[in-house]
Amino acid sequence: MKRGKKYTEAAKLVDRAVQYDTEEAISLVKKTAVAKFDETVEAHIRLGVDGRHADQQVRGAVVLPHGTGKTVRVLVFAKGEKLDEAKAAGADFVGGDELIPRIQNEGWFDFDVVVATPDMMGVVGRLGRVLGPKGLMPNPKAGTVTMDVTKAVQDIKAGKIEYRLDKTNIIHVPVGKASFSEEQLKDNFTTLMDAIVKARPAAAKGQYLKSVTLTNTMGPGIRINTTKFA
């Protein structure tokens, strides 16, 4: 694959054979962000688990202290006073059954996170086939199925992110923007890593953190020494 000149220059700053300390990796991820837009900084964490087994699933949510740098649009499925509560908390869209055809038939997806009260999950369940593949299905583990819609919406707006394994047992999550200070990126990254280490399933055997890589949208991957987090 042919890479652009900017990528090639940025890649020269990174030694692929080295596992960097967190501080050094964050410094490099900022230096290698050379695009004309504010690049997203992402963490890619390979775990020593087998997500095909229910007792080895790793999934949860964590509020990053400095947010993700992205404005997150929240849709809340609720009824009665919970609708008003969600609106007051800052939800971008609120509703119930009437939203089903809009999402199912019209392909409306102008939202990034879906929250639902437990009594609405029968309704939301009808959208499983369209929300599931996009990773938008509300889930109690992620705190997106709850009666406390105020806290759910406020946490998401404050920088709450959901993490979960993909099919290759890797977690991919944003930890901020290239414009963030090194201190802000370090705070966010450390908060995420602490949450993932705590979420280690009892059934996981051997090395849990197989590899951790930081990258920006257009730049090379920077490997991190995981011994500090193990």
Secondary structure, 3 states (H helix, E strand, C coil): CCCCHHHHHHHCCCCCCCCECHHHHHHHHHHCCCCCCCCEEEEEEEECCCCCCHHHCCEEEEECCCCCCCCCCEEEECCCHHHHHHHHHCCCEEECCCHHHHHHCCCCCCCCEEEECHHHHHHHHHHHHHHHHHCCCCCHHHCCECCCHHHHHHHHHHCEEEEECCCCCEEEEEEEECCCCHHHHHHHHHHHHHHHHHCCCCCCCCCCEEEEEEEECCCCCEEECCCCCC
